[in-house]
Amino acid sequence: MSSTETKRVETADHERVANAAQGDFAKINQAGVPLSERVHNFFHAYPIAAPTLVLVIAILAFSSIVGDRFFHPFNLSLIVQQVTIIGILGIAQTLIILTAGIDLSVGAVMVLCSVVMGKTALTMGLPAPLALGAGLLTGAITGWINGILVTRVKLPPFIVTLGTWNIFFALNLWYSESQTIRSTDIAREASLLQWQGTAFEFFGARLTYGSVSMILLVILVWYALKWTAWGRHVYAVGDDPQAAELAGINTKRILLSVYVVAGVLCAFAAWALIGRIGSVSPQAGMMANLDSISAVVIGGTSLFGGRGSVFGTLIGALVVGVFTNGLALAGVDVLWQQFTIGLLIIVAVAIDQWIRKV
């Protein structure tokens, strides 16, 4: 497609989004429209509003139940630290789900990348920056494998990533020999790998560089999705791949790039994981794939593709963190904490189905 045609498509995308936003805003403020329909139109126009409302209600509820302990700066910073890994993985998962796919392998990719980083630095004796680069390259390769199977072999993303989840996890156990690399060894020979776990004081709270990295990655991916042609193409492919092809978008290339970027983000999560636990464990992050999906769904991203935001995913991760932390402070058993998160997921999907009826 020529540069003139590309500009024409991008201009049409801008006009379509602007007209849709104006139409949604007009629906919200239209006189005589029933209140239920206004609420419906509002949540359709602003998908991030529903998870934000849930987060605010949860914070107010737990602050009244638990008391001042919940709003203590250390506790708030602890919540942010606890959702850092899931937040970064959630960014990768958001990109996949925006294209109407799903990635069950993100947890296994993260652990495999962390093992590659640790083994490259300590077993092979290479400098820590090279070990970090090897981990990022591993993430890109795993994403490329997933993308090739989806775009070229034309297999369903669910089946592909279910299979590669098992493959990557088996490779992780084989390469690591099921042995954990100790924190003291990493600190002595490759302290850069633990850098994201370094904490600093911020208005009485104790944050880590991993949490800062998560926020920066959210902003970076949000910008890419919002203000670049690549981001608009990602939404277009997820919304209607056939229409995207007719508009001149190379859907296979976009899908492949999404999976590669998601793999690199999983490698960043691996770096944050090493900083979080201090060591390299082949058993860490076993449920991370499901947790990342939970954050994305609760954050308002549609499982049908084409609709959602990484800021919503960040809020979804915080909702999970707030509920888990608040219930723990209230003395609720872990069993019922898991029950609550499961209920939140079902409610989030039900809300998404309701909002889509426009």
C-alpha positions in Angstrom: 0.0 0.0 0.0 1.4 3.4 -1.0 2.1 6.2 1.5 -0.9 8.2 0.2 -3.2 5.2 0.7 -1.8 4.6 4.2 -2.4 8.2 5.1 -6.0 8.0 3.7 -6.7 4.9 5.8 -5.2 6.5 9.0 -7.3 9.6 8.4 -10.4 7.5 8.0 -9.5 5.7 11.2 -9.2 9.0 13.0 -12.5 10.3 11.7 -14.3 7.0 12.5 -13.0 7.1 16.1 -13.8 10.8 16.5 -17.3 10.3 15.1 -18.0 7.3 17.3 -16.8 9.2 20.4 -19.0 12.2 19.5 -21.9 9.8 18.9 -21.4 8.1 22.3 -21.1 11.4 24.1 -24.4 12.6 22.4 -26.1 9.5 23.5 -25.0 10.0 27.1 -26.3 13.6 27.2 -29.4 13.1 25.0 -32.5 14.5 26.7 -35.4 12.1 27.3 -33.2 9.0 27.2 -33.9 6.6 30.1 -31.4 6.5 33.0 -30.5 2.8 32.4 -29.7 3.5 28.7 -27.6 6.5 29.7 -25.6 4.4 32.1 -25.2 1.8 29.4 -24.0 4.3 26.9 -21.6 5.8 29.4 -19.9 2.5 30.1 -19.8 1.7 26.4 -18.1 5.1 25.7 -15.7 4.8 28.6 -14.7 1.1 29.2 -12.2 2.0 31.9 -15.0 3.6 34.0 -16.4 0.2 35.3 -13.1 -1.2 36.7 -12.3 2.2 38.1 -15.6 2.4 40.0 -15.0 -1.1 41.4 -11.5 -0.1 42.5 -12.8 3.0 44.3 -15.6 1.1 46.0 -13.2 -1.6 47.1 -10.8 0.9 48.6 -13.6 2.7 50.5 -15.0 -0.6 51.7 -11.8 -2.1 53.0 -10.7 1.2 54.6 -13.9 1.2 56.6 -13.6 -2.5 57.5 -9.8 -2.7 58.2 -9.3 0.8 59.4 -6.1 2.9 59.2 -4.0 -0.2 58.5 -5.3 -0.3 54.9 -4.3 3.3 54.1 -0.9 3.0 55.7 1.8 4.0 53.1 3.6 0.7 53.6 0.5 -1.3 52.9 -0.4 0.7 49.8 3.1 0.3 48.5 2.9 -3.5 49.3 -0.2 -3.8 47.1 1.6 -2.1 44.2 4.6 -4.4 44.6 2.4 -7.5 44.7 0.7 -6.6 41.4 3.9 -5.6 39.6 4.5 -9.0 37.9 0.9 -9.5 37.0 0.7 -5.9 35.8 3.6 -6.4 33.3 2.3 -9.8 32.1 -1.2 -8.2 31.9 0.2 -5.6 29.4 1.4 -8.5 27.2 -1.9 -10.3 27.6 -3.8 -7.2 26.7 -2.1 -6.9 23.4 -3.0 -10.5 22.6 -6.6 -10.2 23.7 -7.1 -7.0 21.8 -6.5 -9.1 18.6 -9.3 -11.5 19.8 -6.7 -14.1 20.9 -5.5 -15.3 24.3 -2.1 -16.4 25.5 -1.9 -19.2 28.1 1.9 -19.3 27.8 2.9 -15.9 29.3 3.7 -17.4 32.7 5.9 -20.2 31.3 7.7 -17.7 29.0 8.4 -15.4 31.9 9.9 -18.3 34.0 11.9 -19.6 31.0 13.3 -16.1 30.4 14.3 -15.7 34.0 16.1 -19.1 33.9 17.9 -18.1 30.8 19.0 -14.8 32.4 20.3 -16.6 35.5 22.0 -19.5 33.7 23.7 -17.1 31.2 25.1 -14.9 34.0 26.1 -17.5 36.5 26.7 -20.8 34.7 28.1 -19.4 31.4 29.8 -16.5 33.2 28.7 -13.8 30.8 28.2 -10.2 32.0 24.8 -9.4 33.5 23.8 -7.0 30.6 24.4 -9.8 28.1 22.4 -12.2 30.3 19.6 -9.7 30.4 19.7 -9.3 26.6 19.6 -13.1 26.2 16.5 -13.2 28.3 14.8 -10.5 26.2 15.8 -12.4 23.0 14.3 -15.6 24.4 11.1 -13.7 25.0 11.0 -12.4 21.5 11.7 -15.9 20.1 8.9 -17.5 22.1 6.5 -14.8 21.0 7.6 -15.3 17.3 6.9 -19.1 17.6 3.4 -18.4 19.0 2.9 -15.8 16.3 4.0 -18.1 13.4 1.8 -20.9 14.6 -1.2 -18.5 14.7 -0.6 -16.5 11.5 1.1 -19.1 9.2 -0.2 -22.4 10.4 -3.5 -20.8 11.2 -4.1 -22.6 14.5 -6.4 -21.1 17.2 -4.4 -18.9 19.7 -5.9 -20.8 22.6 -4.7 -24.2 21.3 -1.3 -22.8 20.3 -0.5 -21.2 23.6 -1.9 -24.1 25.6 0.6 -26.3 23.7 3.6 -23.9 24.0 2.8 -23.4 27.7 3.6 -27.1 28.2 6.6 -27.0 25.9 8.2 -23.9 27.4 7.6 -25.1 30.9 9.3 -28.5 30.0 12.2 -26.6 28.5 12.4 -24.5 31.6 12.7 -27.6 33.9 15.2 -29.2 31.5 17.5 -26.2 31.2 17.4 -25.3 34.8 17.7 -29.0 35.9 14.9 -28.1 38.4 17.4 -26.2 40.5 17.0 -22.8 42.0 19.8 -20.2 41.6 20.3 -18.7 45.0 19.8 -15.0 45.8 23.3 -14.7 47.3 24.9 -16.0 44.1 23.0 -13.6 41.9 23.9 -10.6 44.2 27.5 -11.6 44.1 27.9 -12.1 40.3 25.0 -10.5 38.6 23.4 -7.9 40.8 21.9 -6.1 37.8 19.3 -9.0 37.5 18.0 -8.0 41.0 17.9 -4.3 40.2 14.1 -4.2 39.7 13.7 -5.4 43.3 15.6 -2.4 44.7 13.4 -0.4 47.0 13.3 3.4 47.6 11.3 5.7 49.9 8.4 7.7 48.3 6.3 9.9 50.7 6.5 7.2 53.4 5.8 4.4 51.0 8.4 1.8 49.9 8.4 1.3 46.2 10.6 -0.8 43.9 12.0 0.0 40.5 10.0 -2.9 39.2 6.8 -1.0 40.1 8.1 2.1 38.3 9.0 -0.1 35.3 5.4 -1.4 35.2 4.0 2.1 35.2 6.4 3.2 32.5 5.6 0.2 30.3 1.9 0.9 30.7 2.4 4.5 29.5 4.7 3.3 26.6 2.2 0.7 25.3 -0.7 3.1 25.8 1.1 5.6 23.6 1.8 3.0 21.0 -1.8 1.8 20.9 -3.3 5.3 21.0 -1.0 7.4 18.8 0.7 5.2 16.3 -0.5 3.5 13.1 0.6 0.1 14.6 -1.7 0.6 17.6 -4.7 1.6 15.4 -4.0 -1.5 13.2 -4.0 -3.7 16.3 -7.5 -2.5 17.3 -8.7 -2.9 13.7 -7.5 -6.5 13.4 -9.1 -7.4 16.7 -12.4 -5.6 15.8 -12.8 -7.1 12.3 -9.8 -8.8 10.6 -11.5 -9.1 7.2 -12.4 -5.4 7.2 -8.8 -4.6 8.3 -7.5 -6.6 5.3 -9.8 -4.8 2.9 -8.5 -1.5 4.3 -5.0 -2.5 3.3 -3.7 -3.7 6.7 -1.3 -6.7 6.7 -3.1 -8.6 9.4 -0.6 -11.4 9.6 2.3 -9.0 10.1 0.4 -7.1 12.8 -0.5 -10.3 14.6 3.1 -11.6 14.5 4.4 -8.3 15.8 1.9 -8.4 18.7 3.0 -11.8 19.8 6.7 -10.8 19.5 6.1 -7.7 21.6 4.2 -9.7 24.1 7.1 -12.1 24.4 9.5 -9.3 25.1 7.2 -7.9 27.8 7.2 -11.4 29.4 11.0 -11.2 29.5 10.7 -7.8 31.3 8.3 -9.5 33.7 11.0 -12.2 34.2 13.5 -9.4 35.1 11.0 -8.0 37.6 10.4 -11.5 39.0 14.0 -12.0 39.7 14.1 -8.7 41.5 10.9 -9.5 43.4 12.0 -12.9 44.8 15.7 -12.3 44.6 16.5 -15.7 43.1 15.8 -17.7 39.9 13.3 -20.4 40.6 11.9 -22.7 37.8 8.7 -23.2 39.9 7.9 -19.5 40.2 4.9 -17.9 38.5 3.0 -21.1 37.8 -0.4 -19.4 37.9 0.8 -16.1 36.4 -1.0 -16.8 33.0 -4.4 -17.1 34.7 -3.7 -14.1 36.9 -2.8 -11.9 33.9 -6.0 -12.9 32.2 -7.9 -12.0 35.4 -6.4 -8.5 35.4 -7.2 -7.9 31.7 -10.8 -9.1 32.0 -11.5 -7.2 35.2 -9.8 -4.2 33.6 -12.6 -4.0 30.9 -10.8 -5.4 27.9 -13.2 -7.4 25.8 -12.4 -11.1 25.2 -13.9 -10.6 21.7 -11.1 -8.2 20.7 -10.9 -4.6 19.4 -11.9 -3.0 22.7 -9.8 -2.3 25.8 -6.9 -0.4 27.3 -3.7 -1.1 29.1 -4.7 1.4 31.8 -7.8 -0.7 32.4 -5.5 -3.7 32.8 -3.4 -1.8 35.4 -6.6 -0.9 37.3 -7.7 -4.6 37.0 -4.5 -5.7 38.5 -4.9 -3.2 41.3 -8.5 -4.4 41.9 -7.2 -7.9 42.4 -4.4 -6.6 44.7 -6.7 -4.5 46.7 -9.2 -7.4 47.2 -6.5 -9.9 48.1 -4.8 -7.5 50.5 -8.0 -6.2 52.1 -9.5 -9.7 52.6 -6.2 -10.8 54.1 -6.1 -7.9 56.6 -9.7 -8.6 57.5 -8.7 -12.2 58.4 -10.6 -13.9 55.5 -9.3 -17.4 54.6 -7.3 -17.7 51.4 -10.0 -20.0 50.0 -12.5 -17.2 50.1 -10.0 -14.8 48.6 -9.8 -17.0 45.5 -13.6 -17.3 45.5 -13.9 -13.5 45.4 -11.5 -13.1 42.6 -13.3 -15.8 40.6 -16.6 -14.0 41.2 -15.0 -10.7 40.0 -14.0 -12.3 36.8 -17.5 -13.7 36.1 -19.1 -10.3 36.9 -16.5 -8.5 34.6 -17.3 -10.8 31.7 -21.1 -10.3 32.3 -20.6 -6.5 32.3 -18.6 -6.7 29.1 -21.4 -8.7 27.4 -24.0 -6.2 28.6 -21.9 -3.2 27.4 -21.5 -4.8 23.9 -25.2 -4.8 23.4 -25.3 -1.4 21.8 
